[in-house]
């Protein structure tokens, strides 16, 4: 693998993460300060990023095929888990952990910057945003459904559906993705002052998100490390292999195939740490999982990059 590619992709990402980690470890950021940055990214910067970039995409048959090829692996692996749970009688708690740790990847925080550094051309950002948005619609929805169900004690089907219908439409990521798609399909241009403001907000997403990731990893308790290692392999090995098969099946090659495979091999999303705290869901295992998959990205992402380029 070319030395310049590694320098282009991993060094900037890990430097930003390192700054965030140092800020937390040296006391410049106190416990809980990272939640402010998370609120900014989750509710403002990332939604603005999705709206602006998705509104510029022209949806046609090739784009739709590209988007579907990225979603199919998520649906496939969830279906496999559900079948295995029935056959092997896997506990609800463990099934929930398997699903969430596999499908909830850091597509926007980690994936889009990595793609832009790895493939520096104008087409990369739009394809990366399209894949991140389309995959996120499914992965975020599935993860939220699983986490909400983890809190519910034997609900009736109707009560469960009504509860989820109240929760999902409020998610800022899902709202912004739908808004960007509607603007694109309807060919409505965002007024320049608003467009400029949204663009400025969105352009801070990658930098702040990577700094945020480093700050989240500093000063946390890491346990169940071996379990986290096993779970991370599902995200960084099994899911990208299924994605590669889907890309071949859909006749997708070149840059598009590389982006799809790499997107579905991104580390586990740092947002999962926040959600695990909120839902009291395997907190220490999730923290270890995010740490292992994020630090290991220096190796496995460049191995996948080398592989797809061949």
C-alpha positions in Angstrom: 0.0 0.0 0.0 1.3 3.5 -0.9 2.7 5.4 2.1 0.9 8.6 0.9 -2.5 6.9 1.1 -2.0 5.9 4.7 -0.7 9.4 5.6 -3.7 11.0 3.7 -6.3 8.8 5.5 -5.2 7.8 9.0 -2.9 10.5 10.1 -5.3 13.5 10.0 -8.1 11.4 11.6 -6.0 10.1 14.4 -4.4 13.5 15.1 -7.9 15.0 15.5 -8.9 12.1 17.7 -5.7 12.6 19.7 -6.4 16.3 20.3 -9.8 15.3 21.7 -8.3 12.6 23.9 -5.7 15.0 25.3 -8.3 17.6 26.0 -10.2 15.1 28.2 -7.1 13.5 29.9 -5.5 16.9 30.7 -8.7 18.3 32.2 -9.3 20.9 29.6 -12.6 19.1 29.0 -14.4 18.0 32.2 -16.7 15.0 32.5 -19.9 15.7 30.6 -18.4 18.5 28.4 -18.3 16.1 25.4 -22.1 15.9 25.5 -22.2 19.6 24.4 -20.2 18.8 21.3 -22.3 15.7 20.7 -25.5 17.8 20.9 -24.0 20.3 18.4 -22.9 17.6 15.9 -26.0 15.4 16.3 -28.7 18.1 16.2 -27.0 20.9 14.1 -23.8 20.1 12.1 -24.6 16.6 10.8 -28.3 17.4 9.8 -27.0 20.5 8.0 -24.4 18.4 6.2 -27.0 15.8 5.1 -29.5 18.5 3.9 -26.9 20.4 1.9 -25.2 17.5 0.2 -28.3 15.4 -0.4 -30.1 18.3 -2.0 -27.3 18.5 -4.6 -27.6 14.9 -5.6 -29.5 14.0 -8.8 -31.3 10.7 -8.1 -31.4 8.3 -11.0 -31.3 4.5 -11.5 -27.6 4.2 -10.9 -27.7 6.2 -7.6 -30.7 4.1 -6.4 -28.9 0.9 -7.2 -25.8 2.2 -5.4 -27.9 3.1 -2.3 -29.8 -0.2 -2.3 -26.6 -2.2 -2.5 -25.4 -0.5 0.6 -28.6 -1.2 2.5 -29.0 -4.9 1.6 -26.1 -6.1 3.7 -27.6 -4.4 6.8 -31.0 -6.0 6.2 -29.3 -9.4 5.4 -27.2 -9.6 8.6 -30.2 -8.6 10.8 -32.3 -11.3 9.2 -29.5 -13.8 9.8 -29.3 -12.8 13.5 -33.1 -13.2 13.9 -33.0 -16.7 12.3 -30.1 -17.7 14.5 -31.9 -16.4 17.6 -34.9 -18.6 16.8 -32.8 -21.7 16.1 -30.2 -21.3 18.9 -32.5 -19.6 21.4 -30.3 -16.6 21.8 -31.3 -14.3 24.7 -33.0 -11.1 23.8 -30.3 -9.0 25.5 -27.5 -10.7 23.5 -29.5 -10.5 20.2 -29.9 -6.8 20.8 -26.2 -6.4 21.4 -25.3 -8.3 18.2 -27.6 -6.2 16.0 -26.6 -2.8 17.4 -22.9 -3.4 17.4 -22.9 -4.7 13.8 -25.2 -2.2 12.1 -24.5 1.1 13.9 -21.3 2.3 12.2 -19.6 5.7 12.3 -20.5 6.5 8.7 -20.6 10.3 8.9 -18.2 11.0 11.8 -15.5 8.6 10.6 -16.6 7.4 7.2 -17.0 10.6 5.2 -13.7 12.1 6.3 -11.9 8.9 5.5 -13.4 8.7 2.0 -12.5 12.3 1.2 -8.9 11.8 2.4 -8.6 8.4 0.5 -10.2 9.5 -2.8 -9.6 13.2 -3.2 -12.0 14.1 -6.0 -15.3 16.0 -6.3 -17.4 12.8 -6.9 -16.3 11.2 -3.6 -18.1 13.5 -1.2 -21.4 13.1 -2.9 -21.2 9.3 -3.2 -20.0 9.2 0.4 -22.9 11.3 1.6 -25.4 9.3 -0.5 -24.1 6.0 1.0 -23.9 7.3 4.5 -27.4 8.7 4.3 -29.0 5.7 2.8 -27.3 3.2 5.1 -28.0 5.4 8.1 -31.7 5.5 7.5 -31.8 1.8 8.0 -29.1 1.3 10.5 -30.2 4.2 12.8 -33.8 3.1 12.6 -33.0 -0.5 13.3 -30.7 0.4 16.2 -33.3 2.7 17.8 -36.0 0.1 17.4 -33.7 -2.5 19.1 -32.7 -0.1 22.0 -36.3 1.0 22.6 -37.4 -2.7 22.7 -34.6 -3.4 25.2 -36.4 -1.0 27.6 -39.9 -2.4 27.0 -41.1 -5.3 29.2 -43.2 -7.7 27.1 -45.2 -5.0 25.2 -48.2 -5.8 23.1 -47.5 -5.5 19.3 -49.8 -2.5 19.0 -48.2 -0.7 22.0 -44.7 -1.4 20.6 -45.6 -0.1 17.1 -47.2 3.1 18.5 -44.2 3.7 20.8 -41.8 3.5 17.9 -43.9 5.6 15.6 -43.7 8.4 18.3 -40.0 8.0 18.7 -38.5 7.6 15.2 -40.0 10.7 13.4 -38.2 12.9 16.0 -34.7 11.7 15.1 -32.8 14.6 13.7 -30.7 12.4 11.3 -33.8 10.8 9.8 -35.5 14.2 9.5 -32.5 15.8 7.8 -32.0 12.9 5.4 -35.7 13.0 4.3 -35.5 16.8 3.9 -32.4 16.6 1.7 -34.0 13.9 -0.5 -37.2 15.9 -0.9 -35.3 19.0 -1.9 -33.3 17.0 -4.4 -36.3 15.2 -6.0 -38.5 18.3 -6.1 -35.5 20.3 -7.5 -36.1 23.1 -4.9 -33.1 25.3 -4.3 -32.3 26.4 -0.8 -32.2 30.2 -0.5 -28.6 31.4 -0.6 -28.5 32.9 3.0 -29.9 29.7 4.4 -27.7 27.5 2.2 -24.6 29.4 3.2 -25.5 29.0 6.9 -26.2 25.3 6.6 -23.0 24.8 4.5 -20.9 26.5 7.2 -22.5 24.3 9.9 -22.1 21.1 7.9 -18.5 21.8 7.0 -17.6 21.6 10.7 -19.0 18.1 11.1 -16.0 16.0 10.3 -13.5 18.0 12.4 -15.7 18.3 15.5 -16.9 14.7 15.3 -13.4 13.3 15.2 -12.3 15.5 18.1 -15.5 14.4 19.9 -14.6 10.8 19.3 -11.2 11.2 21.0 -12.7 13.0 24.0 -15.3 10.3 24.4 -12.6 7.7 24.6 -10.6 9.5 27.2 -11.3 8.7 30.9 -13.8 5.8 30.4 -13.9 2.4 31.9 -13.2 -0.4 29.5 -14.3 -4.0 30.4 -15.4 -7.1 28.5 -12.6 -6.5 26.1 -12.6 -10.0 24.6 -16.3 -9.9 24.0 -15.9 -6.4 22.4 -13.1 -7.8 20.1 -15.4 -10.6 18.9 -18.3 -8.2 18.3 -16.0 -5.8 16.4 -15.1 -8.6 13.9 -18.8 -8.7 12.8 -18.6 -5.0 12.0 -15.2 -4.8 10.4 -15.0 -8.2 8.6 -18.3 -10.0 8.1 -20.4 -7.0 7.1 -18.0 -5.6 4.5 -17.7 -9.1 3.0 -21.5 -9.3 2.6 -21.3 -5.7 1.1 -18.7 -6.8 -1.4 -20.9 -9.7 -2.5 -23.9 -7.3 -2.8 -21.8 -4.9 -4.9 -20.8 -7.7 -7.2 -24.4 -8.9 -7.5 -25.6 -5.4 -8.4 -22.8 -4.9 -10.9 -21.2 -2.1 -9.0 -17.5 -1.6 -9.4 -14.7 1.0 -9.2 -15.0 3.9 -6.8 -18.6 3.1 -6.0 -17.8 -0.4 -4.9 -14.9 0.8 -2.8 -17.0 3.4 -1.0 -19.8 0.9 -0.2 -17.4 -1.7 1.2 -15.4 0.8 3.2 -18.5 2.5 4.6 -19.8 -0.8 5.9 -16.5 -1.5 7.5 -16.3 1.8 9.5 -15.8 1.6 13.3 -18.8 1.4 15.6 -20.4 4.8 15.9 -19.3 6.9 18.9 -23.0 7.9 19.3 -23.6 4.4 20.6 -21.7 5.4 23.7 -24.3 8.1 24.3 -27.2 5.8 23.6 -25.8 3.0 25.8 -25.7 5.5 28.7 -29.2 6.7 27.9 -30.7 3.2 27.6 -28.4 1.6 30.3 -27.4 -0.8 27.6 -24.1 -2.7 28.0 -22.2 0.5 28.8 -18.7 -0.9 29.4 -18.9 -3.4 26.6 -20.0 -0.6 24.1 -17.2 1.7 25.3 -14.6 -1.1 24.7 -16.2 -1.9 21.3 -16.0 1.7 20.2 -12.4 1.9 21.4 -11.2 -1.3 19.7 -13.0 -0.7 16.4 -11.8 3.0 16.3 -8.2 2.3 17.1 -8.1 -0.8 14.9 -9.4 1.3 12.0 -5.8 2.4 11.3 -5.2 -1.2 10.2 -8.4 -2.7 9.0 -9.6 0.3 6.9 -6.3 0.5 5.0 -6.4 -3.3 4.5 -9.9 -3.0 3.0 -8.7 0.0 1.0 -5.9 -2.0 -0.5 -8.2 -4.9 -1.2 -10.9 -3.0 -3.0 -8.3 -1.1 -5.1 -7.1 -4.5 -6.3 
